[in-house]
Amino acid sequence: MLNEVNEMEITRETRIAEIIENCPQAMPAFMEIGMHCMGCALASGETLEQACAAHGVDPDEFLVYLKAFLETA
């Protein structure tokens, strides 16, 4: 599924840094689930799936939420 704003496909394997770089409007969605360190060294190399696992969030559920969030952002 492509983000209409940036035409970026976001998957479980997409790096957090890549998402934030291409879709900075996504930051509030990450902060809502406790991912407050978007600029930290781990975030730059972590995939969406890895970050969700570290924060106890189901990556598939968050991916659905994130895509819906970006459609309305």
TIVO-2410 file (N, C-alpha, C; in nm, 3 decimals):
# residues 73
REC num residu      c1      c2      c3 atome chaine
REC   1      M   0.085  -0.118   0.000     N      A
REC   1      M   0.000   0.000   0.000    CA      A
REC   1      M   0.089   0.123   0.000     C      A
REC   2      L   0.060   0.219  -0.085     N      A
REC   2      L   0.141   0.339  -0.094    CA      A
REC   2      L   0.078   0.452  -0.016     C      A
REC   3      N   0.162   0.528   0.049     N      A
REC   3      N   0.119   0.648   0.117    CA      A
REC   3      N   0.091   0.752   0.010     C      A
REC   4      E  -0.030   0.804   0.004     N      A
REC   4      E  -0.067   0.898  -0.100    CA      A
REC   4      E   0.018   1.024  -0.098     C      A
REC   5      V   0.062   1.067   0.018     N      A
REC   5      V   0.139   1.190   0.030    CA      A
REC   5      V   0.277   1.172  -0.029     C      A
REC   6      N   0.345   1.065   0.005     N      A
REC   6      N   0.483   1.047  -0.036    CA      A
REC   6      N   0.506   0.928  -0.127     C      A
REC   7      E   0.400   0.854  -0.157     N      A
REC   7      E   0.411   0.735  -0.240    CA      A
REC   7      E   0.518   0.638  -0.189     C      A
REC   8      M   0.526   0.624  -0.059     N      A
REC   8      M   0.622   0.535   0.004    CA      A
REC   8      M   0.549   0.411   0.054     C      A
REC   9      E   0.598   0.296   0.018     N      A
REC   9      E   0.541   0.173   0.071    CA      A
REC   9      E   0.605   0.144   0.206     C      A
REC  10      I   0.522   0.133   0.309     N      A
REC  10      I   0.571   0.105   0.444    CA      A
REC  10      I   0.534  -0.039   0.478     C      A
REC  11      T   0.635  -0.116   0.516     N      A
REC  11      T   0.615  -0.255   0.555    CA      A
REC  11      T   0.679  -0.278   0.692     C      A
REC  12      R   0.668  -0.400   0.741     N      A
REC  12      R   0.732  -0.437   0.868    CA      A
REC  12      R   0.883  -0.421   0.859     C      A
REC  13      E   0.939  -0.433   0.739     N      A
REC  13      E   1.083  -0.428   0.719    CA      A
REC  13      E   1.137  -0.286   0.694     C      A
REC  14      T   1.049  -0.188   0.682     N      A
REC  14      T   1.093  -0.050   0.658    CA      A
REC  14      T   1.161   0.005   0.783     C      A
REC  15      R   1.276   0.068   0.764     N      A
REC  15      R   1.347   0.127   0.877    CA      A
REC  15      R   1.271   0.249   0.929     C      A
REC  16      I   1.271   0.265   1.061     N      A
REC  16      I   1.203   0.377   1.125    CA      A
REC  16      I   1.256   0.509   1.069     C      A
REC  17      A   1.387   0.520   1.057     N      A
REC  17      A   1.448   0.644   1.007    CA      A
REC  17      A   1.397   0.678   0.868     C      A
REC  18      E   1.378   0.576   0.785     N      A
REC  18      E   1.329   0.598   0.649    CA      A
REC  18      E   1.184   0.649   0.652     C      A
REC  19      I   1.105   0.593   0.742     N      A
REC  19      I   0.966   0.639   0.754    CA      A
REC  19      I   0.962   0.785   0.796     C      A
REC  20      I   1.039   0.819   0.900     N      A
REC  20      I   1.037   0.955   0.951    CA      A
REC  20      I   1.095   1.053   0.848     C      A
REC  21      E   1.197   1.011   0.778     N      A
REC  21      E   1.257   1.098   0.676    CA      A
REC  21      E   1.158   1.129   0.564     C      A
REC  22      N   1.084   1.028   0.520     N      A
REC  22      N   0.991   1.045   0.410    CA      A
REC  22      N   0.851   1.089   0.452     C      A
REC  23      C   0.815   1.060   0.576     N      A
REC  23      C   0.681   1.093   0.627    CA      A
REC  23      C   0.693   1.152   0.768     C      A
REC  24      P   0.750   1.271   0.781     N      A
REC  24      P   0.768   1.328   0.915    CA      A
REC  24      P   0.637   1.345   0.991     C      A
REC  25      Q   0.527   1.352   0.918     N      A
REC  25      Q   0.396   1.363   0.982    CA      A
REC  25      Q   0.357   1.236   1.056     C      A
REC  26      A   0.438   1.129   1.042     N      A
REC  26      A   0.412   1.003   1.112    CA      A
REC  26      A   0.458   1.005   1.257     C      A
REC  27      M   0.541   1.102   1.293     N      A
REC  27      M   0.598   1.104   1.429    CA      A
REC  27      M   0.494   1.094   1.540     C      A
REC  28      P   0.383   1.167   1.534     N      A
REC  28      P   0.284   1.154   1.642    CA      A
REC  28      P   0.230   1.012   1.659     C      A
REC  29      A   0.218   0.938   1.550     N      A
REC  29      A   0.168   0.800   1.560    CA      A
REC  29      A   0.266   0.714   1.639     C      A
REC  30      F   0.395   0.734   1.617     N      A
REC  30      F   0.496   0.660   1.692    CA      A
REC  30      F   0.497   0.703   1.838     C      A
REC  31      M   0.483   0.831   1.863     N      A
REC  31      M   0.485   0.881   2.000    CA      A
REC  31      M   0.365   0.831   2.080     C      A
REC  32      E   0.253   0.815   2.013     N      A
REC  32      E   0.132   0.765   2.081    CA      A
REC  32      E   0.151   0.626   2.140     C      A
REC  33      I   0.239   0.546   2.082     N      A
REC  33      I   0.260   0.411   2.135    CA      A
REC  33      I   0.388   0.400   2.217     C      A
REC  34      G   0.444   0.515   2.254     N      A
REC  34      G   0.560   0.516   2.343    CA      A
REC  34      G   0.695   0.520   2.275     C      A
REC  35      M   0.699   0.536   2.144     N      A
REC  35      M   0.828   0.546   2.074    CA      A
REC  35      M   0.867   0.694   2.068     C      A
REC  36      H   0.931   0.739   2.175     N      A
REC  36      H   0.965   0.881   2.186    CA      A
REC  36      H   1.106   0.912   2.140     C      A
REC  37      C   1.184   0.812   2.106     N      A
REC  37      C   1.325   0.837   2.072    CA      A
REC  37      C   1.349   0.821   1.923     C      A
REC  38      M   1.273   0.892   1.842     N      A
REC  38      M   1.283   0.879   1.697    CA      A
REC  38      M   1.421   0.916   1.644     C      A
REC  39      G   1.493   1.000   1.715     N      A
REC  39      G   1.625   1.041   1.669    CA      A
REC  39      G   1.739   0.960   1.729     C      A
REC  40      C   1.708   0.860   1.810     N      A
REC  40      C   1.815   0.785   1.876    CA      A
REC  40      C   1.886   0.693   1.776     C      A
REC  41      A   2.004   0.650   1.812     N      A
REC  41      A   2.086   0.569   1.723    CA      A
REC  41      A   2.017   0.438   1.685     C      A
REC  42      L   1.946   0.376   1.777     N      A
REC  42      L   1.878   0.250   1.746    CA      A
REC  42      L   1.768   0.271   1.642     C      A
REC  43      A   1.696   0.381   1.653     N      A
REC  43      A   1.587   0.406   1.560    CA      A
REC  43      A   1.635   0.418   1.416     C      A
REC  44      S   1.755   0.466   1.398     N      A
REC  44      S   1.804   0.486   1.261    CA      A
REC  44      S   1.822   0.354   1.188     C      A
REC  45      G   1.850   0.246   1.259     N      A
REC  45      G   1.870   0.118   1.194    CA      A
REC  45      G   1.761   0.017   1.218     C      A
REC  46      E   1.670   0.047   1.310     N      A
REC  46      E   1.564  -0.048   1.345    CA      A
REC  46      E   1.453  -0.049   1.240     C      A
REC  47      T   1.401  -0.167   1.215     N      A
REC  47      T   1.285  -0.178   1.128    CA      A
REC  47      T   1.160  -0.151   1.212     C      A
REC  48      L   1.050  -0.131   1.144     N      A
REC  48      L   0.923  -0.112   1.212    CA      A
REC  48      L   0.893  -0.232   1.301     C      A
REC  49      E   0.919  -0.350   1.250     N      A
REC  49      E   0.893  -0.473   1.327    CA      A
REC  49      E   0.980  -0.478   1.453     C      A
REC  50      Q   1.108  -0.445   1.442     N      A
REC  50      Q   1.199  -0.447   1.557    CA      A
REC  50      Q   1.157  -0.344   1.662     C      A
REC  51      A   1.121  -0.225   1.617     N      A
REC  51      A   1.080  -0.120   1.710    CA      A
REC  51      A   0.952  -0.160   1.783     C      A
REC  52      C   0.858  -0.218   1.710     N      A
REC  52      C   0.734  -0.262   1.774    CA      A
REC  52      C   0.762  -0.370   1.878     C      A
REC  53      A   0.849  -0.464   1.844     N      A
REC  53      A   0.883  -0.570   1.939    CA      A
REC  53      A   0.946  -0.512   2.065     C      A
REC  54      A   1.032  -0.413   2.049     N      A
REC  54      A   1.099  -0.351   2.163    CA      A
REC  54      A   1.000  -0.276   2.253     C      A
REC  55      H   0.888  -0.234   2.195     N      A
REC  55      H   0.790  -0.156   2.271    CA      A
REC  55      H   0.663  -0.235   2.302     C      A
REC  56      G   0.664  -0.366   2.274     N      A
REC  56      G   0.550  -0.451   2.307    CA      A
REC  56      G   0.426  -0.421   2.226     C      A
REC  57      V   0.445  -0.382   2.101     N      A
REC  57      V   0.334  -0.346   2.013    CA      A
REC  57      V   0.327  -0.448   1.899     C      A
REC  58      D   0.208  -0.491   1.865     N      A
REC  58      D   0.191  -0.583   1.752    CA      A
REC  58      D   0.223  -0.506   1.623     C      A
REC  59      P   0.323  -0.550   1.548     N      A
REC  59      P   0.364  -0.475   1.429    CA      A
REC  59      P   0.257  -0.469   1.320     C      A
REC  60      D   0.178  -0.575   1.306     N      A
REC  60      D   0.074  -0.573   1.203    CA      A
REC  60      D  -0.037  -0.473   1.238     C      A
REC  61      E  -0.076  -0.471   1.365     N      A
REC  61      E  -0.178  -0.376   1.409    CA      A
REC  61      E  -0.127  -0.232   1.395     C      A
REC  62      F  -0.001  -0.210   1.433     N      A
REC  62      F   0.052  -0.075   1.423    CA      A
REC  62      F   0.066  -0.032   1.277     C      A
REC  63      L   0.102  -0.123   1.191     N      A
REC  63      L   0.115  -0.092   1.049    CA      A
REC  63      L  -0.018  -0.047   0.991     C      A
REC  64      V  -0.126  -0.115   1.026     N      A
REC  64      V  -0.260  -0.075   0.982    CA      A
REC  64      V  -0.292   0.064   1.036     C      A
REC  65      Y  -0.264   0.084   1.166     N      A
REC  65      Y  -0.290   0.214   1.228    CA      A
REC  65      Y  -0.207   0.324   1.161     C      A
REC  66      L  -0.078   0.298   1.140     N      A
REC  66      L   0.010   0.399   1.081    CA      A
REC  66      L  -0.035   0.438   0.942     C      A
REC  67      K  -0.072   0.344   0.860     N      A
REC  67      K  -0.118   0.375   0.725    CA      A
REC  67      K  -0.245   0.458   0.728     C      A
REC  68      A  -0.339   0.426   0.818     N      A
REC  68      A  -0.462   0.504   0.831    CA      A
REC  68      A  -0.428   0.644   0.883     C      A
REC  69      F  -0.336   0.652   0.978     N      A
REC  69      F  -0.294   0.780   1.033    CA      A
REC  69      F  -0.238   0.870   0.923     C      A
REC  70      L  -0.154   0.813   0.838     N      A
REC  70      L  -0.091   0.890   0.731    CA      A
REC  70      L  -0.191   0.934   0.625     C      A
REC  71      E  -0.295   0.858   0.606     N      A
REC  71      E  -0.396   0.898   0.508    CA      A
REC  71      E  -0.474   1.021   0.554     C      A
REC  72      T  -0.481   1.041   0.685     N      A
REC  72      T  -0.555   1.156   0.738    CA      A
REC  72      T  -0.466   1.270   0.781     C      A
REC  73      A  -0.334   1.246   0.781     N      A
REC  73      A  -0.238   1.350   0.826    CA      A
REC  73      A  -0.222   1.459   0.722     C      A
***
